[in-house]
């Protein structure tokens, strides 16, 4: 049977290992925070087009990689769906996005 200090030490080591894995996943296998991108795309398109944007959906498992590309889908209040093409400018989360087609008014 383990003494309480040993159990506490094992628990602390497990927690440290878990945090290390999360940290490494955030750095070595870094993924983009696409929820922030969804908010930015929705806000920008709404302000520029004057159309209410009801949702923006981007994949949530995008690896950060310079030159990487992925697509998001914008849905307007009239249920129109438009693709947004996203290109990663760097591996730090910088992206450029562009509508693949026009938003209908």
Jmol script that loads the backbone (N, CA, C; Angstrom):
load data "model"
ATOM      1  N   UNK A   1       0.842  -1.179   0.000  1.00  0.00           N
ATOM      2  CA  UNK A   1       0.000   0.000   0.000  1.00  0.00           C
ATOM      3  C   UNK A   1       0.888   1.244   0.000  1.00  0.00           C
ATOM      4  N   UNK A   2       0.518   2.238  -0.786  1.00  0.00           N
ATOM      5  CA  UNK A   2       1.304   3.454  -0.889  1.00  0.00           C
ATOM      6  C   UNK A   2       0.951   4.425   0.218  1.00  0.00           C
ATOM      7  N   UNK A   3       1.959   5.084   0.721  1.00  0.00           N
ATOM      8  CA  UNK A   3       1.722   6.109   1.731  1.00  0.00           C
ATOM      9  C   UNK A   3       1.124   7.332   1.057  1.00  0.00           C
ATOM     10  N   UNK A   4       0.416   8.144   1.805  1.00  0.00           N
ATOM     11  CA  UNK A   4      -0.226   9.342   1.247  1.00  0.00           C
ATOM     12  C   UNK A   4       0.743  10.256   0.499  1.00  0.00           C
ATOM     13  N   UNK A   5       1.957  10.530   1.007  1.00  0.00           N
ATOM     14  CA  UNK A   5       2.868  11.391   0.243  1.00  0.00           C
ATOM     15  C   UNK A   5       3.205  10.790  -1.126  1.00  0.00           C
ATOM     16  N   UNK A   6       3.326   9.476  -1.195  1.00  0.00           N
ATOM     17  CA  UNK A   6       3.633   8.839  -2.472  1.00  0.00           C
ATOM     18  C   UNK A   6       2.465   8.995  -3.440  1.00  0.00           C
ATOM     19  N   UNK A   7       1.244   8.817  -2.944  1.00  0.00           N
ATOM     20  CA  UNK A   7       0.058   8.971  -3.786  1.00  0.00           C
ATOM     21  C   UNK A   7      -0.038  10.414  -4.283  1.00  0.00           C
ATOM     22  N   UNK A   8       0.220  11.367  -3.393  1.00  0.00           N
ATOM     23  CA  UNK A   8       0.184  12.777  -3.789  1.00  0.00           C
ATOM     24  C   UNK A   8       1.257  13.061  -4.830  1.00  0.00           C
ATOM     25  N   UNK A   9       2.426  12.462  -4.677  1.00  0.00           N
ATOM     26  CA  UNK A   9       3.506  12.657  -5.641  1.00  0.00           C
ATOM     27  C   UNK A   9       3.155  12.073  -6.999  1.00  0.00           C
ATOM     28  N   UNK A  10       2.532  10.895  -7.002  1.00  0.00           N
ATOM     29  CA  UNK A  10       2.107  10.269  -8.257  1.00  0.00           C
ATOM     30  C   UNK A  10       1.037  11.118  -8.922  1.00  0.00           C
ATOM     31  N   UNK A  11       0.077  11.611  -8.147  1.00  0.00           N
ATOM     32  CA  UNK A  11      -0.979  12.456  -8.699  1.00  0.00           C
ATOM     33  C   UNK A  11      -0.383  13.725  -9.302  1.00  0.00           C
ATOM     34  N   UNK A  12       0.583  14.318  -8.602  1.00  0.00           N
ATOM     35  CA  UNK A  12       1.224  15.536  -9.119  1.00  0.00           C
ATOM     36  C   UNK A  12       1.999  15.225 -10.397  1.00  0.00           C
ATOM     37  N   UNK A  13       2.683  14.085 -10.432  1.00  0.00           N
ATOM     38  CA  UNK A  13       3.436  13.703 -11.628  1.00  0.00           C
ATOM     39  C   UNK A  13       2.488  13.467 -12.804  1.00  0.00           C
ATOM     40  N   UNK A  14       1.349  12.818 -12.536  1.00  0.00           N
ATOM     41  CA  UNK A  14       0.360  12.576 -13.602  1.00  0.00           C
ATOM     42  C   UNK A  14      -0.197  13.898 -14.125  1.00  0.00           C
ATOM     43  N   UNK A  15      -0.481  14.826 -13.224  1.00  0.00           N
ATOM     44  CA  UNK A  15      -0.998  16.124 -13.627  1.00  0.00           C
ATOM     45  C   UNK A  15       0.041  16.861 -14.466  1.00  0.00           C
ATOM     46  N   UNK A  16       1.303  16.805 -14.047  1.00  0.00           N
ATOM     47  CA  UNK A  16       2.381  17.446 -14.797  1.00  0.00           C
ATOM     48  C   UNK A  16       2.516  16.814 -16.178  1.00  0.00           C
ATOM     49  N   UNK A  17       2.415  15.486 -16.248  1.00  0.00           N
ATOM     50  CA  UNK A  17       2.490  14.794 -17.531  1.00  0.00           C
ATOM     51  C   UNK A  17       1.328  15.213 -18.422  1.00  0.00           C
ATOM     52  N   UNK A  18       0.129  15.287 -17.875  1.00  0.00           N
ATOM     53  CA  UNK A  18      -1.042  15.697 -18.632  1.00  0.00           C
ATOM     54  C   UNK A  18      -0.862  17.118 -19.161  1.00  0.00           C
ATOM     55  N   UNK A  19      -0.396  18.033 -18.318  1.00  0.00           N
ATOM     56  CA  UNK A  19      -0.165  19.403 -18.755  1.00  0.00           C
ATOM     57  C   UNK A  19       0.917  19.457 -19.822  1.00  0.00           C
ATOM     58  N   UNK A  20       1.937  18.618 -19.711  1.00  0.00           N
ATOM     59  CA  UNK A  20       2.999  18.580 -20.719  1.00  0.00           C
ATOM     60  C   UNK A  20       2.440  18.119 -22.055  1.00  0.00           C
ATOM     61  N   UNK A  21       1.578  17.119 -22.031  1.00  0.00           N
ATOM     62  CA  UNK A  21       0.986  16.624 -23.265  1.00  0.00           C
ATOM     63  C   UNK A  21       0.119  17.706 -23.898  1.00  0.00           C
ATOM     64  N   UNK A  22      -0.679  18.395 -23.090  1.00  0.00           N
ATOM     65  CA  UNK A  22      -1.504  19.486 -23.611  1.00  0.00           C
ATOM     66  C   UNK A  22      -0.622  20.589 -24.171  1.00  0.00           C
ATOM     67  N   UNK A  23       0.443  20.926 -23.458  1.00  0.00           N
ATOM     68  CA  UNK A  23       1.363  21.967 -23.916  1.00  0.00           C
ATOM     69  C   UNK A  23       2.019  21.563 -25.228  1.00  0.00           C
ATOM     70  N   UNK A  24       2.490  20.328 -25.328  1.00  0.00           N
ATOM     71  CA  UNK A  24       3.128  19.879 -26.554  1.00  0.00           C
ATOM     72  C   UNK A  24       2.139  19.843 -27.710  1.00  0.00           C
ATOM     73  N   UNK A  25       0.915  19.448 -27.425  1.00  0.00           N
ATOM     74  CA  UNK A  25      -0.096  19.434 -28.481  1.00  0.00           C
ATOM     75  C   UNK A  25      -0.347  20.850 -28.957  1.00  0.00           C
ATOM     76  N   UNK A  26      -0.228  21.813 -28.049  1.00  0.00           N
ATOM     77  CA  UNK A  26      -0.441  23.205 -28.424  1.00  0.00           C
ATOM     78  C   UNK A  26       0.742  23.797 -29.168  1.00  0.00           C
ATOM     79  N   UNK A  27       1.937  23.232 -28.993  1.00  0.00           N
ATOM     80  CA  UNK A  27       3.127  23.796 -29.633  1.00  0.00           C
ATOM     81  C   UNK A  27       3.587  22.956 -30.814  1.00  0.00           C
ATOM     82  N   UNK A  28       3.946  21.707 -30.547  1.00  0.00           N
ATOM     83  CA  UNK A  28       4.469  20.866 -31.610  1.00  0.00           C
ATOM     84  C   UNK A  28       3.417  20.530 -32.645  1.00  0.00           C
ATOM     85  N   UNK A  29       2.253  20.127 -32.202  1.00  0.00           N
ATOM     86  CA  UNK A  29       1.170  19.789 -33.104  1.00  0.00           C
ATOM     87  C   UNK A  29       0.116  20.872 -33.042  1.00  0.00           C
ATOM     88  N   UNK A  30       0.534  22.109 -33.038  1.00  0.00           N
ATOM     89  CA  UNK A  30      -0.346  23.259 -32.844  1.00  0.00           C
ATOM     90  C   UNK A  30      -1.513  23.237 -33.813  1.00  0.00           C
ATOM     91  N   UNK A  31      -2.703  23.475 -33.276  1.00  0.00           N
ATOM     92  CA  UNK A  31      -3.887  23.625 -34.115  1.00  0.00           C
ATOM     93  C   UNK A  31      -4.389  25.060 -33.980  1.00  0.00           C
ATOM     94  N   UNK A  32      -5.076  25.506 -35.004  1.00  0.00           N
ATOM     95  CA  UNK A  32      -5.596  26.872 -35.006  1.00  0.00           C
ATOM     96  C   UNK A  32      -6.845  26.978 -34.146  1.00  0.00           C
ATOM     97  N   UNK A  33      -7.033  28.135 -33.553  1.00  0.00           N
ATOM     98  CA  UNK A  33      -8.262  28.429 -32.815  1.00  0.00           C
ATOM     99  C   UNK A  33      -9.270  28.958 -33.826  1.00  0.00           C
ATOM    100  N   UNK A  34      -9.947  28.038 -34.498  1.00  0.00           N
ATOM    101  CA  UNK A  34     -10.860  28.452 -35.562  1.00  0.00           C
ATOM    102  C   UNK A  34     -12.133  29.101 -35.031  1.00  0.00           C
ATOM    103  N   UNK A  35     -12.418  28.950 -33.751  1.00  0.00           N
ATOM    104  CA  UNK A  35     -13.603  29.627 -33.198  1.00  0.00           C
ATOM    105  C   UNK A  35     -13.415  31.146 -33.256  1.00  0.00           C
ATOM    106  N   UNK A  36     -12.215  31.609 -33.038  1.00  0.00           N
ATOM    107  CA  UNK A  36     -11.933  33.049 -33.164  1.00  0.00           C
ATOM    108  C   UNK A  36     -12.056  33.501 -34.612  1.00  0.00           C
ATOM    109  N   UNK A  37     -11.611  32.662 -35.534  1.00  0.00           N
ATOM    110  CA  UNK A  37     -11.725  32.968 -36.951  1.00  0.00           C
ATOM    111  C   UNK A  37     -13.196  33.030 -37.367  1.00  0.00           C
ATOM    112  N   UNK A  38     -14.000  32.106 -36.875  1.00  0.00           N
ATOM    113  CA  UNK A  38     -15.432  32.111 -37.181  1.00  0.00           C
ATOM    114  C   UNK A  38     -16.074  33.423 -36.747  1.00  0.00           C
ATOM    115  N   UNK A  39     -15.728  33.882 -35.558  1.00  0.00           N
ATOM    116  CA  UNK A  39     -16.262  35.145 -35.047  1.00  0.00           C
ATOM    117  C   UNK A  39     -15.829  36.307 -35.934  1.00  0.00           C
ATOM    118  N   UNK A  40     -14.553  36.333 -36.309  1.00  0.00           N
ATOM    119  CA  UNK A  40     -14.028  37.424 -37.144  1.00  0.00           C
ATOM    120  C   UNK A  40     -14.696  37.440 -38.518  1.00  0.00           C
ATOM    121  N   UNK A  41     -14.810  36.272 -39.143  1.00  0.00           N
ATOM    122  CA  UNK A  41     -15.440  36.199 -40.468  1.00  0.00           C
ATOM    123  C   UNK A  41     -16.888  36.661 -40.381  1.00  0.00           C
ATOM    124  N   UNK A  42     -17.643  36.173 -39.422  1.00  0.00           N
ATOM    125  CA  UNK A  42     -19.050  36.556 -39.277  1.00  0.00           C
ATOM    126  C   UNK A  42     -19.223  38.042 -39.061  1.00  0.00           C
ATOM    127  N   UNK A  43     -18.426  38.603 -38.174  1.00  0.00           N
ATOM    128  CA  UNK A  43     -18.514  40.034 -37.870  1.00  0.00           C
ATOM    129  C   UNK A  43     -18.148  40.882 -39.097  1.00  0.00           C
ATOM    130  N   UNK A  44     -17.056  40.535 -39.745  1.00  0.00           N
ATOM    131  CA  UNK A  44     -16.595  41.308 -40.900  1.00  0.00           C
ATOM    132  C   UNK A  44     -17.595  41.244 -42.052  1.00  0.00           C
ATOM    133  N   UNK A  45     -18.074  40.047 -42.369  1.00  0.00           N
ATOM    134  CA  UNK A  45     -19.034  39.924 -43.464  1.00  0.00           C
ATOM    135  C   UNK A  45     -20.340  40.649 -43.164  1.00  0.00           C
ATOM    136  N   UNK A  46     -20.802  40.571 -41.946  1.00  0.00           N
ATOM    137  CA  UNK A  46     -22.030  41.261 -41.558  1.00  0.00           C
ATOM    138  C   UNK A  46     -21.869  42.770 -41.688  1.00  0.00           C
ATOM    139  N   UNK A  47     -20.737  43.303 -41.197  1.00  0.00           N
ATOM    140  CA  UNK A  47     -20.490  44.747 -41.268  1.00  0.00           C
ATOM    141  C   UNK A  47     -20.344  45.224 -42.709  1.00  0.00           C
ATOM    142  N   UNK A  48     -19.638  44.464 -43.527  1.00  0.00           N
ATOM    143  CA  UNK A  48     -19.363  44.894 -44.906  1.00  0.00           C
ATOM    144  C   UNK A  48     -20.531  44.682 -45.855  1.00  0.00           C
ATOM    145  N   UNK A  49     -21.313  43.634 -45.626  1.00  0.00           N
ATOM    146  CA  UNK A  49     -22.404  43.327 -46.547  1.00  0.00           C
ATOM    147  C   UNK A  49     -23.751  43.876 -46.078  1.00  0.00           C
ATOM    148  N   UNK A  50     -23.868  44.115 -44.780  1.00  0.00           N
ATOM    149  CA  UNK A  50     -25.140  44.531 -44.223  1.00  0.00           C
ATOM    150  C   UNK A  50     -26.113  43.374 -44.051  1.00  0.00           C
ATOM    151  N   UNK A  51     -25.669  42.165 -44.349  1.00  0.00           N
ATOM    152  CA  UNK A  51     -26.519  40.983 -44.203  1.00  0.00           C
ATOM    153  C   UNK A  51     -26.275  40.320 -42.855  1.00  0.00           C
ATOM    154  N   UNK A  52     -27.334  39.886 -42.202  1.00  0.00           N
ATOM    155  CA  UNK A  52     -27.139  39.154 -40.946  1.00  0.00           C
ATOM    156  C   UNK A  52     -26.526  37.771 -41.225  1.00  0.00           C
ATOM    157  N   UNK A  53     -25.433  37.477 -40.571  1.00  0.00           N
ATOM    158  CA  UNK A  53     -24.777  36.174 -40.684  1.00  0.00           C
ATOM    159  C   UNK A  53     -25.200  35.358 -39.466  1.00  0.00           C
ATOM    160  N   UNK A  54     -25.836  34.218 -39.707  1.00  0.00           N
ATOM    161  CA  UNK A  54     -26.322  33.416 -38.586  1.00  0.00           C
ATOM    162  C   UNK A  54     -25.276  32.442 -38.057  1.00  0.00           C
ATOM    163  N   UNK A  55     -24.370  31.987 -38.945  1.00  0.00           N
ATOM    164  CA  UNK A  55     -23.317  31.097 -38.458  1.00  0.00           C
ATOM    165  C   UNK A  55     -22.145  31.067 -39.432  1.00  0.00           C
ATOM    166  N   UNK A  56     -20.998  30.728 -38.863  1.00  0.00           N
ATOM    167  CA  UNK A  56     -19.792  30.458 -39.638  1.00  0.00           C
ATOM    168  C   UNK A  56     -19.226  29.176 -39.052  1.00  0.00           C
ATOM    169  N   UNK A  57     -19.015  28.201 -39.908  1.00  0.00           N
ATOM    170  CA  UNK A  57     -18.496  26.909 -39.449  1.00  0.00           C
ATOM    171  C   UNK A  57     -17.171  26.603 -40.134  1.00  0.00           C
ATOM    172  N   UNK A  58     -16.128  26.470 -39.300  1.00  0.00           N
ATOM    173  CA  UNK A  58     -14.804  26.104 -39.774  1.00  0.00           C
ATOM    174  C   UNK A  58     -14.417  24.790 -39.102  1.00  0.00           C
ATOM    175  N   UNK A  59     -13.565  23.999 -39.732  1.00  0.00           N
ATOM    176  CA  UNK A  59     -13.101  22.785 -39.058  1.00  0.00           C
ATOM    177  C   UNK A  59     -12.351  23.162 -37.786  1.00  0.00           C
ATOM    178  N   UNK A  60     -12.422  22.314 -36.779  1.00  0.00           N
ATOM    179  CA  UNK A  60     -11.765  22.660 -35.515  1.00  0.00           C
ATOM    180  C   UNK A  60     -10.483  21.877 -35.269  1.00  0.00           C
ATOM    181  N   UNK A  61     -10.011  21.151 -36.257  1.00  0.00           N
ATOM    182  CA  UNK A  61      -8.795  20.360 -36.082  1.00  0.00           C
ATOM    183  C   UNK A  61      -7.740  20.717 -37.125  1.00  0.00           C
ATOM    184  N   UNK A  62      -7.639  22.001 -37.448  1.00  0.00           N
ATOM    185  CA  UNK A  62      -6.711  22.463 -38.482  1.00  0.00           C
ATOM    186  C   UNK A  62      -5.315  22.633 -37.882  1.00  0.00           C
ATOM    187  N   UNK A  63      -4.361  21.910 -38.443  1.00  0.00           N
ATOM    188  CA  UNK A  63      -2.965  22.035 -38.000  1.00  0.00           C
ATOM    189  C   UNK A  63      -2.391  23.348 -38.511  1.00  0.00           C
ATOM    190  N   UNK A  64      -1.666  24.044 -37.655  1.00  0.00           N
ATOM    191  CA  UNK A  64      -1.030  25.302 -38.048  1.00  0.00           C
ATOM    192  C   UNK A  64       0.142  24.991 -38.963  1.00  0.00           C
ATOM    193  N   UNK A  65       0.045  25.456 -40.212  1.00  0.00           N
ATOM    194  CA  UNK A  65       1.089  25.194 -41.190  1.00  0.00           C
ATOM    195  C   UNK A  65       1.073  26.287 -42.243  1.00  0.00           C
ATOM    196  N   UNK A  66       2.184  26.971 -42.398  1.00  0.00           N
ATOM    197  CA  UNK A  66       2.269  28.030 -43.401  1.00  0.00           C
ATOM    198  C   UNK A  66       1.887  27.470 -44.767  1.00  0.00           C
ATOM    199  N   UNK A  67       0.979  28.165 -45.446  1.00  0.00           N
ATOM    200  CA  UNK A  67       0.520  27.733 -46.757  1.00  0.00           C
ATOM    201  C   UNK A  67      -0.636  26.753 -46.717  1.00  0.00           C
ATOM    202  N   UNK A  68      -0.979  26.271 -45.523  1.00  0.00           N
ATOM    203  CA  UNK A  68      -2.103  25.340 -45.394  1.00  0.00           C
ATOM    204  C   UNK A  68      -3.409  26.013 -45.796  1.00  0.00           C
ATOM    205  N   UNK A  69      -4.327  25.225 -46.322  1.00  0.00           N
ATOM    206  CA  UNK A  69      -5.615  25.762 -46.752  1.00  0.00           C
ATOM    207  C   UNK A  69      -6.749  24.924 -46.196  1.00  0.00           C
ATOM    208  N   UNK A  70      -7.869  25.584 -45.945  1.00  0.00           N
ATOM    209  CA  UNK A  70      -9.083  24.900 -45.527  1.00  0.00           C
ATOM    210  C   UNK A  70     -10.261  25.787 -45.870  1.00  0.00           C
ATOM    211  N   UNK A  71     -11.453  25.268 -45.697  1.00  0.00           N
ATOM    212  CA  UNK A  71     -12.657  26.027 -46.046  1.00  0.00           C
ATOM    213  C   UNK A  71     -13.597  26.116 -44.851  1.00  0.00           C
ATOM    214  N   UNK A  72     -14.297  27.224 -44.780  1.00  0.00           N
ATOM    215  CA  UNK A  72     -15.341  27.443 -43.793  1.00  0.00           C
ATOM    216  C   UNK A  72     -16.650  27.672 -44.562  1.00  0.00           C
ATOM    217  N   UNK A  73     -17.768  27.543 -43.885  1.00  0.00           N
ATOM    218  CA  UNK A  73     -19.058  27.785 -44.512  1.00  0.00           C
ATOM    219  C   UNK A  73     -19.800  28.866 -43.736  1.00  0.00           C
ATOM    220  N   UNK A  74     -20.247  29.878 -44.463  1.00  0.00           N
ATOM    221  CA  UNK A  74     -21.017  30.983 -43.887  1.00  0.00           C
ATOM    222  C   UNK A  74     -22.488  30.744 -44.213  1.00  0.00           C
ATOM    223  N   UNK A  75     -23.359  30.947 -43.237  1.00  0.00           N
ATOM    224  CA  UNK A  75     -24.799  30.855 -43.467  1.00  0.00           C
ATOM    225  C   UNK A  75     -25.424  32.185 -43.097  1.00  0.00           C
ATOM    226  N   UNK A  76     -26.231  32.727 -44.024  1.00  0.00           N
ATOM    227  CA  UNK A  76     -26.908  34.001 -43.784  1.00  0.00           C
ATOM    228  C   UNK A  76     -28.288  33.747 -43.180  1.00  0.00           C
ATOM    229  N   UNK A  77     -28.934  34.825 -42.764  1.00  0.00           N
ATOM    230  CA  UNK A  77     -30.263  34.693 -42.173  1.00  0.00           C
ATOM    231  C   UNK A  77     -31.301  34.186 -43.178  1.00  0.00           C
ATOM    232  N   UNK A  78     -31.005  34.313 -44.479  1.00  0.00           N
ATOM    233  CA  UNK A  78     -31.916  33.792 -45.503  1.00  0.00           C
ATOM    234  C   UNK A  78     -31.547  32.355 -45.889  1.00  0.00           C
ATOM    235  N   UNK A  79     -30.727  31.703 -45.069  1.00  0.00           N
ATOM    236  CA  UNK A  79     -30.306  30.306 -45.234  1.00  0.00           C
ATOM    237  C   UNK A  79     -29.364  30.079 -46.416  1.00  0.00           C
ATOM    238  N   UNK A  80     -28.832  31.145 -46.977  1.00  0.00           N
ATOM    239  CA  UNK A  80     -27.848  31.024 -48.044  1.00  0.00           C
ATOM    240  C   UNK A  80     -26.538  30.545 -47.420  1.00  0.00           C
ATOM    241  N   UNK A  81     -25.885  29.602 -48.098  1.00  0.00           N
ATOM    242  CA  UNK A  81     -24.597  29.088 -47.631  1.00  0.00           C
ATOM    243  C   UNK A  81     -23.530  29.441 -48.654  1.00  0.00           C
ATOM    244  N   UNK A  82     -22.433  30.018 -48.161  1.00  0.00           N
ATOM    245  CA  UNK A  82     -21.332  30.431 -49.038  1.00  0.00           C
ATOM    246  C   UNK A  82     -20.027  29.908 -48.439  1.00  0.00           C
ATOM    247  N   UNK A  83     -19.183  29.418 -49.299  1.00  0.00           N
ATOM    248  CA  UNK A  83     -17.876  28.895 -48.876  1.00  0.00           C
ATOM    249  C   UNK A  83     -16.890  30.048 -48.709  1.00  0.00           C
ATOM    250  N   UNK A  84     -16.041  29.932 -47.699  1.00  0.00           N
ATOM    251  CA  UNK A  84     -14.944  30.872 -47.465  1.00  0.00           C
ATOM    252  C   UNK A  84     -13.650  30.073 -47.535  1.00  0.00           C
ATOM    253  N   UNK A  85     -12.759  30.460 -48.444  1.00  0.00           N
ATOM    254  CA  UNK A  85     -11.455  29.801 -48.575  1.00  0.00           C
ATOM    255  C   UNK A  85     -10.454  30.499 -47.672  1.00  0.00           C
ATOM    256  N   UNK A  86      -9.751  29.714 -46.870  1.00  0.00           N
ATOM    257  CA  UNK A  86      -8.793  30.259 -45.904  1.00  0.00           C
ATOM    258  C   UNK A  86      -7.405  29.715 -46.224  1.00  0.00           C
ATOM    259  N   UNK A  87      -6.417  30.608 -46.243  1.00  0.00           N
ATOM    260  CA  UNK A  87      -5.018  30.232 -46.439  1.00  0.00           C
ATOM    261  C   UNK A  87      -4.230  30.706 -45.225  1.00  0.00           C
ATOM    262  N   UNK A  88      -3.391  29.840 -44.707  1.00  0.00           N
ATOM    263  CA  UNK A  88      -2.570  30.189 -43.546  1.00  0.00           C
ATOM    264  C   UNK A  88      -1.330  30.948 -44.014  1.00  0.00           C
ATOM    265  N   UNK A  89      -1.180  32.160 -43.503  1.00  0.00           N
ATOM    266  CA  UNK A  89      -0.051  33.015 -43.861  1.00  0.00           C
ATOM    267  C   UNK A  89       1.237  32.603 -43.158  1.00  0.00           C
ATOM    268  N   UNK A  90       1.102  31.969 -42.013  1.00  0.00           N
ATOM    269  CA  UNK A  90       2.248  31.517 -41.230  1.00  0.00           C
ATOM    270  C   UNK A  90       1.800  30.346 -40.373  1.00  0.00           C
ATOM    271  N   UNK A  91       2.671  29.877 -39.501  1.00  0.00           N
ATOM    272  CA  UNK A  91       2.280  28.778 -38.613  1.00  0.00           C
ATOM    273  C   UNK A  91       1.945  29.287 -37.207  1.00  0.00           C
ATOM    274  N   UNK A  92       1.658  30.584 -37.106  1.00  0.00           N
ATOM    275  CA  UNK A  92       1.332  31.205 -35.824  1.00  0.00           C
ATOM    276  C   UNK A  92      -0.141  31.596 -35.724  1.00  0.00           C
ATOM    277  N   UNK A  93      -0.935  31.255 -36.717  1.00  0.00           N
ATOM    278  CA  UNK A  93      -2.360  31.577 -36.673  1.00  0.00           C
ATOM    279  C   UNK A  93      -2.780  32.698 -37.602  1.00  0.00           C
ATOM    280  N   UNK A  94      -1.838  33.299 -38.305  1.00  0.00           N
ATOM    281  CA  UNK A  94      -2.178  34.350 -39.266  1.00  0.00           C
ATOM    282  C   UNK A  94      -2.800  33.737 -40.509  1.00  0.00           C
ATOM    283  N   UNK A  95      -3.971  34.234 -40.893  1.00  0.00           N
ATOM    284  CA  UNK A  95      -4.668  33.690 -42.057  1.00  0.00           C
ATOM    285  C   UNK A  95      -5.193  34.805 -42.952  1.00  0.00           C
ATOM    286  N   UNK A  96      -5.460  34.439 -44.190  1.00  0.00           N
ATOM    287  CA  UNK A  96      -6.142  35.299 -45.144  1.00  0.00           C
ATOM    288  C   UNK A  96      -7.353  34.517 -45.620  1.00  0.00           C
ATOM    289  N   UNK A  97      -8.511  35.165 -45.669  1.00  0.00           N
ATOM    290  CA  UNK A  97      -9.700  34.458 -46.128  1.00  0.00           C
ATOM    291  C   UNK A  97     -10.418  35.259 -47.198  1.00  0.00           C
ATOM    292  N   UNK A  98     -11.165  34.525 -48.047  1.00  0.00           N
ATOM    293  CA  UNK A  98     -11.857  35.149 -49.147  1.00  0.00           C
ATOM    294  C   UNK A  98     -13.105  34.334 -49.474  1.00  0.00           C
ATOM    295  N   UNK A  99     -14.214  35.044 -49.741  1.00  0.00           N
ATOM    296  CA  UNK A  99     -15.439  34.359 -50.155  1.00  0.00           C
ATOM    297  C   UNK A  99     -15.212  33.667 -51.490  1.00  0.00           C
ATOM    298  N   UNK A 100     -15.729  32.449 -51.631  1.00  0.00           N
ATOM    299  CA  UNK A 100     -15.597  31.708 -52.883  1.00  0.00           C
ATOM    300  C   UNK A 100     -16.666  32.145 -53.887  1.00  0.00           C
ATOM    301  N   UNK A 101     -17.679  32.835 -53.414  1.00  0.00           N
ATOM    302  CA  UNK A 101     -18.750  33.322 -54.286  1.00  0.00           C
ATOM    303  C   UNK A 101     -19.428  34.507 -53.622  1.00  0.00           C
ATOM    304  N   UNK A 102     -20.311  35.179 -54.347  1.00  0.00           N
ATOM    305  CA  UNK A 102     -20.960  36.364 -53.786  1.00  0.00           C
ATOM    306  C   UNK A 102     -22.070  36.014 -52.799  1.00  0.00           C
ATOM    307  N   UNK A 103     -22.311  36.937 -51.888  1.00  0.00           N
ATOM    308  CA  UNK A 103     -23.475  36.853 -51.004  1.00  0.00           C
ATOM    309  C   UNK A 103     -24.645  37.516 -51.716  1.00  0.00           C
ATOM    310  N   UNK A 104     -25.769  36.838 -51.783  1.00  0.00           N
ATOM    311  CA  UNK A 104     -26.949  37.404 -52.441  1.00  0.00           C
ATOM    312  C   UNK A 104     -27.656  38.356 -51.489  1.00  0.00           C
ATOM    313  N   UNK A 105     -28.157  39.434 -52.023  1.00  0.00           N
ATOM    314  CA  UNK A 105     -28.887  40.405 -51.205  1.00  0.00           C
ATOM    315  C   UNK A 105     -30.365  40.223 -51.343  1.00  0.00           C
TER     316      UNK A 105
END
end "model"
wireframe off; spacefill off
backbone 0.3
color backbone group
